[in-house]
Amino acid sequence: MTIHTLIAGAGPTGLTLAIDLARRGLPVRIVDKATEFFPGSRADGLQPRTLEVFDDLGVIDAIRAKATARPVFRDFLDGVEVGELRMDEDLPPNPAVPYPNPLVLGQSDTEAVLRDRLAEYGVEVELGTEVVGVEQDTEGVTVTLAHGGDVRARYLVGADGGGSFVRRALGIEFEGHTDESMRMLLGDVRADALDHEFGYALRTSADPLRAVALSPLPGGRHFQFAAPFTEQAEPTLSLLQRHVDDLAGDLAIRLTDLRWSTVWRSNTRLARRYRVGRVFLAGDAAHVHPPAGGQGLNTGVQDAHNLGWKLADGTPETLDSYEAERRPVAARVLGISTGLLRRHLDGDENAHRRGTETHQLDITYRDPDDEGALVTGDRAPDAPVLDATGNPLRLFDLFRGPHATLLRFGANTSPNTHRTEATRDPLTLPAPGASTPPAAVPAPPAAPTPPKPAPTPPAAPKPAESSSAPPSASVTPDAIPPAVRPEPDTSSAPANATPNAPGPPIVAAPSPSTRAPTPTNDAIAPNAAPPARPKTDTSSAPPNPAAPVGPDSPTATTTAPTPGEPGAAQAALSSPRQTHPVHTWTVIRPGDPRPNTPYVTDVEGHAFAHYRAHTGDRIHVRPDGHLGHRER
């Protein structure tokens, strides 16, 4: 039996990808070598663009129910409170951005929400299941599991962290810097004497770079502890207590119940390639970040959101666009994180401040030659609209789900012109820039002597030119510090490994807040939550005679199997590629004649304004919420 995709790694990146594939009815397995789920807070900041992804996946309500806003930090110098520290100002929601502020939620809680959603599709994480071998050909990938034999899949995605076995198996260089002199002690600990509504920064005038940050974690009484760390010792409760005692002065702060701890080392790296043939990298397997700015988890989630629909599509140019789009984004984000860390090391008194550049709402896949306020590749903005009965909706309600969306601006009363269609080429996939050498990894900031990083309060197409071309990069020079080519990862590439081409086999040995319901009509199937059901092997279900559905089908979305129903996975595999349904909506102004087919009414002109639209414009929105092509 061949499954569609095997995902190695069940962190936020792997879980996001698994949900996106499962909701398309594609047979997917997700494995992790860990024997238990991760228990700690680690990456606890969720940026606004990630919240929009979670909205699309149907988990935003559960995330917001558990998360909190970023706290205000009470600032103590030599045991005396001297002021407050705010990482950023609270922004009100606006018509284009429904989630303008980052949220704080421990990584273990985020993963639990995503696992629950994945289970609704009948897919469970397989713990204690390690990938130990990879061999691919032109038709698929054979993955060897330590205790599970061989698995045959169309695609393998390595979302298995910074030490990725999949990346090493492919021989992909992990370019960047590891600095053992820059380390941080992290842990989740109780401090019952402290008010859990605030964060705490403990500093000393004797050494401006020596500090402890305690950030409250949602759902209990624990704080995330963070402090510079120069010792060669295991992180223990007594070690964390000593750091606090040295800085607390007369404050009586007693730490208890250490439930997770680690030592972070300065490690800033970017994979030279994101794809070799049918094997892809995502998340920390492709890029690792300094903790400043809370960018790593968020970049990985968006990797997965970009990759899922492209794996479902399966055409070479679409698969090529993943690396062309996402690698330059990671290079830019690494520059932001490194710049924030440099500010801490330089003693900048405003180093704790965060700007909107960390929100990731400005991420774009536009061609650098494209000019304009809103062009192909940009994030599709939200806007308030009304359905046919006058109920309030958002454009994001229309986008939510695994489909693409076509927005037609202006009234059109011709019958049969607004139909949900299936199409084989609904979108333009821009590949940023021309083929250029890979974007370099930002050089680490020079540490003071002795090097002691200050604590960071935790933070809540153009097709690619060629599948064998080096990844392109379009990075603003000011955003990336001067690049230094470091020693690559010690793994060497197999002689037969070629960029983004299957080639000969590659073998490796082990070394939801309440929102308005999604509108429905005769042509558009509802985006209801999938039915809960036991885990089943859908790939063995009999093929559905109605699928695959071609672009000429008058009822494409109703005759194709609904994702999660028997026959959906087999129907998807029997087609040479996954056709993407396109939900077509007309956006009219108040007072315009009502079309005879699906439409929404713009509220106060926001939709027309946000999309710079004129009557007659047709704008495609990709399944990942970025703009496809515009027809005017």
Sequence and secondary structure as in RCSB ss.txt:
>XXXX:A:sequence
MTIHTLIAGAGPTGLTLAIDLARRGLPVRIVDKATEFFPGSRADGLQPRTLEVFDDLGVIDAIRAKATARPVFRD
FLDGVEVGELRMDEDLPPNPAVPYPNPLVLGQSDTEAVLRDRLAEYGVEVELGTEVVGVEQDTEGVTVTLAHGGD
VRARYLVGADGGGSFVRRALGIEFEGHTDESMRMLLGDVRADALDHEFGYALRTSADPLRAVALSPLPGGRHFQF
AAPFTEQAEPTLSLLQRHVDDLAGDLAIRLTDLRWSTVWRSNTRLARRYRVGRVFLAGDAAHVHPPAGGQGLNTG
VQDAHNLGWKLADGTPETLDSYEAERRPVAARVLGISTGLLRRHLDGDENAHRRGTETHQLDITYRDPDDEGALV
TGDRAPDAPVLDATGNPLRLFDLFRGPHATLLRFGANTSPNTHRTEATRDPLTLPAPGASTPPAAVPAPPAAPTP
PKPAPTPPAAPKPAESSSAPPSASVTPDAIPPAVRPEPDTSSAPANATPNAPGPPIVAAPSPSTRAPTPTNDAIA
PNAAPPARPKTDTSSAPPNPAAPVGPDSPTATTTAPTPGEPGAAQAALSSPRQTHPVHTWTVIRPGDPRPNTPYV
TDVEGHAFAHYRAHTGDRIHVRPDGHLGHRER
>XXXX:A:secstr
 EEEEEEE  SHHHHHHHHHHHTTT  EEEE S SS   S SS EE HHHHHHHHHHT HHHHHHH EE   EEE
EETTEEEEEE SS     BTTBS  S EE  HHHHHHHHHHHHHHTT  EETT  EEEEEE SS EEEEETTTEE
EEEEEEEE   TT HHHHHHT  EEEEEEEEEEEEEEEEE TTS TTSEEEEEETTEEEEEEEEEE TTSSEEEE
EEE  S S   HHHHHHHHHHHHTT     EEEEEEEEEEEEEEEES SEETTEEE GGGTEE  STTS HHHHH
HHHHHHHHHHHHH  HHHHHHHHHHHHHHHHHHHHHHHHHHHHHHTT TTTT   GGGS TT     TT  SSS 
TTSB    EEE TTS EEEHHHHH SSSEEEEEES    TT S  EEES        SSS S    B      SS
              S TTS       GGGS  B      S    TT  TT   S                 SSS 
            GGGS   TT S  TT TTHHHHS  TTSTTHHHHHHHSSS  EEEEEEEEE TTS   SS EE
EESTTHHHHHTT  TT EEEE TTSBEEEEE 
